[in-house]
């Protein structure tokens, strides 16, 4: 490949322009998912006077567990459907449309439409989730050394959407109604559907047809065809074992990490000091202005870069994307016009969930550079570090909540402990989640990528189910022991798993047979 061709191919911030089309597609999907999930338990457990349904915490977290685990179960089926019948591109589009309808149903706020909406979201996620990552993998199949960086940048898009969704859906739910929060998630899911569908030309033939091996030679002219590496059976078997090991221990990561939308959300609402006055209120308003605008400015800059390189090729997609961002800016400006004039400040419970996505936006480029440097650690070391960081985050919560009396239903713990927890959890996530996706794509044959991504999401499903199940016992554990004891559970187990990973590092490296 010539230097000129390679330079043109990776012409947008050192990556392919097509990666950033998928970046924004995934961003809107995560906007809808995290925006809805941020207010889901709060809505179900809020009083009737506050617009909620007054469900018990156990019942609300139980339904959350069914939903969050199911949206990771269906990708296995979605990956197979795409591989055999639809192709990745159509599967992503149909999945996005189903999720749009699901959010619309939830906005009606009846029990029947709630369950209908959840069902559509589960189906839509199954078609969308494994196949959008499969397209990313296809873009970089001939550049495996760039995959870790590409998936980390892609993951930044995931969390940019999560950040904006939590920020704005939470604001509308708190200031208008929960229906507006659920409805906003659906509107941007619909815009994301259109943006992806009108931008398909930039992917060329990758994922365009079912049962077709991803081969970038179809999309790049004058490039020598490179056959898929012939891997001996015993080597491939060992690599499958590594995928199994990573998958098994990742269950423990998600079982702890996914407390965010459940027990940690309840902790933010009922046990954290959120009413601020005086200098504290002023400081929060400054922080809120910065977190509402600075990441959006950065993402808008990426958007303009994408426009400059792709507008002629996928102009309609770019127009839809532009309309979406103008709308986002309008809502953000309205939000700030409401909050800034107030004398005091009360932080919305869902606001803390933006911290994870906010930290991702700033830290993802640093981790991406780390993975591409000569100091890039092995898979097991990355996973081990991630588990230990997760444990440190819960250790901060355990320490911060140590003064809460046994059985207390409310408290006023300093918000700094939640901030620290989300910071360490985010660093741990960057060592596990995007890296896990990258290693799955490198350790399995190209023709099984879609199915294997689906299997990988089964791990997320189990982790989410366990997270909600354990989180639903927050009340009996606090009554019998303490809130600090509850968070210690999630400190000790991930910490132990992290140490196990570090011990297994030599064995895992051997089983990978040269994959880095």
Secondary structure, DSSP 4 states (H G I P E B T S, - for coil): --HHHHHHHT-BTTB-HHHHHHHHHHHHHHHHHHHHHHHHHHHHHS-GGGTS----HHHHHHHHHHHHHHHHHHHHHHHHHIIIII-HHHHHHHHHHHHHHHHHHHTT--HHHHHHHHHHHHHHHHHHHHHHHHHHHHHTTT-GGGHHHHHHHHHHHHHHHHHHHHHHHHHHHHHT-HHHHHHHHHHHHHHHHHHHHHTGGGGTTTTSSTT----GGGTSTT----PPP---HHHHHHHHHHHHHHHHHHHHHHHHHTTTTTHHHHHHHHSB--EE-HHHHHHHHHHHHHHHHHHHHHHHHHHHHHHHHHTTTSHHHHHHHHHHHHHHHHHHHHHHHHHTT-SSEE--GGGGGHHHHHHHHHHHHHHHHHHHSTT---HHHHHHHHHHHHHHHHHHHHHHTTTSPTT-S---B-THHHHHHHHHHHHHHHHHHHHHHHHHHHHS-GGGHHHHHHHHHHHHHHHHHHHHHHHTTHHHHHHHS-HHHHHHHHHHHHHHHHHHHHHHHHHHHHHHTT--
